[in-house]
Amino acid sequence: MLWVGRSDRDSKRADICFSLARKCPKIPFVIVMNDSSPDVYRDLTETLPQNVTLHRHVPLNQIETLFATASVL
């Protein structure tokens, strides 16, 4: 599962992705989320599920690989 976006509460609803990761602990999640809103970023990531790999930034030449290998976007 791949989720890419920024840390805010309105655009792509990162909170829902983290909630889904908690409900599906056997599925690996890769989350690429910049900390454009530091307070929201901290709130979302303070209790990171074990099945989540979190990246604040992925270089453009590597992001295509994440999209190509993801089963779910």
N, C-alpha and C positions, 0 to 999 in steps of 0.2 A: 504494500500500500504506500503510495507516494502522495504527499500533500506539500504544495509550495505556495507560499504567500507571506504576508507581513503580519506583524503582531498588532492586530486591532480587533475590536469586537464586532465589527459590522460587515467587512467585505466577504471573506471566504469562511468565516466561522471556524477558526482554529479550535475553539473550545469543543465543538462537536467532534472534530477529528480526535482530540485527546480523549474524549469520552468514549468514542468507538474503540480506541486502542485499549482502554481499560476493560471494555466488555469483551474484547477478542484477544486475550493475552497470548494466544499461540500464533497469532499473525504478526509478522514483523512490519513495523511502520517506519518509514523514513520521512521525517518532517524537515523541510527547509523553510525556516521562518526567521526573517531579520527582526531585529529589535527596534523597529521604528517607533514603537510605544513602549519604553522600558518598563513601565508599571504593569502593562498588560502582559508583556513577555515574562516578567517575573511571576506574575500570578499563574500563568498557564504552565510554566515549566518548573515551579517549585516542588511539585510532586510528580515527576516524570515517570510514566509507566516503564517497566523494565523492557518491554518489547518495542520501545521507541528509540530510534537513533535520530538525534536532533543536530541539525547544522544551522548556524546563523547565516552562513554564506557558502555558496558553491560556485566556483568559477564557471563562466559561460561554457568553456570547452568541456566541462565535466557534467553539466546539468543534462545534456542530451543523453548521456549514458544512463543517468537515473531514470529519465522518462522511458528510454528504450527497454530497460530491464524491469520496470514496474508492471505488476499484474493488474493493479487497480490505481486509478488516478483520482 
